Amino acid sequence: MLDIKKEQNGSELKLILVGKLSIQEAKALGQVVDDELADVTNLTFDLKELTYVSSAGLRVLLTAQNIMDEAGGRMTLVNVPPFIKDVLKLTGFNKFMTIED
């Protein structure tokens, strides 16, 4: 189960992910990414309460990063739990995604 909380302020969007980001939840998050990023120039994912991320979840983060790159925007991951940081390092995502504590 994943709860996606949205906080928008103009062209800035913060998505707070609470729970597990597995295959089913990745579809829902992917839909949010598709629907919400049209006018966003600064996207933040708050992962503080994320307890699991699957490869499908990583794919959604990659898609969001690509959308922001193409639009000349910025995407940041904040409050990333240590185990998710490890996954991002293993996959090489940390090399092209901005990760802040």
Steps between C-alpha positions, in 0.01 A plus 500: 500500500630844405360835604599788271466844656529800270608850595503750215613861503491646150751311286639311802359158582588284798389137503519334840503121471381298799514119500616253236579588139446160339373413153134593560585823678752591231214508249310748718809715551573485128151636433560787743831576327330497159211720618675751723834596341384709205568840662744387770859628495604383847398148608583359841442145617498469880585136575525520880211259553566271205558147626565314173575576137480252212663519159167628367515779758852587390377515142239761599770710669711470184204606285438802722870592480490476120188718480660763722827489302315545170303794644813663640372447851646353815416184692622434853465202731492600868494310829617185325525201738841326506376180333354699210825699469676164469265394220553832321878452525484139378292600198710809426201731540695706753725615215224695323240562770531770763479343846483725805478411869 
